[in-house]
């Protein structure tokens, strides 16, 4: 059985790596007024943040249409028997459901859709694992079982400088839990039940980052074998500093740096920092 692996653009896997691993991608879009850009195709993360600083209103985002996904699956059906398709959390986007609906319309290829219940490079962890297993001739059922196993130890925490975009865009659940103290805290956020919710309220940015790294180090000590990503919103230096500090303590643990691209960056804002990991 020949298996394709597909994802959406919010996994923010570098183009060269996508091409090397033959990962197929459907893009989400970001709109500045009447101008629409497919992220990872029409606009880079750097261009987005520059444009966002100049734009007075909050940009809007949209999922790929069912028609677009259907066409993509029809193309894959020409060369593949099945497709493992990994997507950002269905609690913050309709992308996963659009892919499932498109799969029901296309003959000649079996769709196995996976809801990462997360996004960004945390989502990419699942995708890369699926690619490696497909190369080993594992069945779609075996790959999906492994992805669900990974989900049990997957962790992702992030901190934003300003909650305004998340609240205006309707992506922050339980917002009332932190409204009224926005100026006094730097809340740590995470995904729970597929939605972005507050995890803890911390007084300062430094303490919030220390808390996240502390949780990471607890797992690093207990599990030994982790894969870790440090994710930034147009502040690569901050991510590199966190990675360097962690690598100094845990030199054998595999780490990478990624970014919040246009669609996710619309809601998190510039300067956001995230850390994701799972036990290998």
Secondary structure, 3 states (H helix, E strand, C coil): CCEEEEEEHHHCCCHHHHHHHCEEEECCEEEECCEEEEECCCECHHHHHHHHHHCCCCCEEECCCHHHHHHHHHHHHCCCCEEEEEECCCCCCCHHHHHHHHHCCCCCCEEEEEECCCCHHHHHHHHHHHHHHHHCCCCHHHHHHHHHHHHCCCEEEEECCCCHHHHHCCCECCHHHCCCCCCCCCCEEEEECCEEEEEECCCCHHHHHHHHHHHHHHHHHHHCCEEEEEEECCCHHHHHHHHHHHHHHCCCCEEEEEECCHHHHHHHCCCCEEEEEEEC
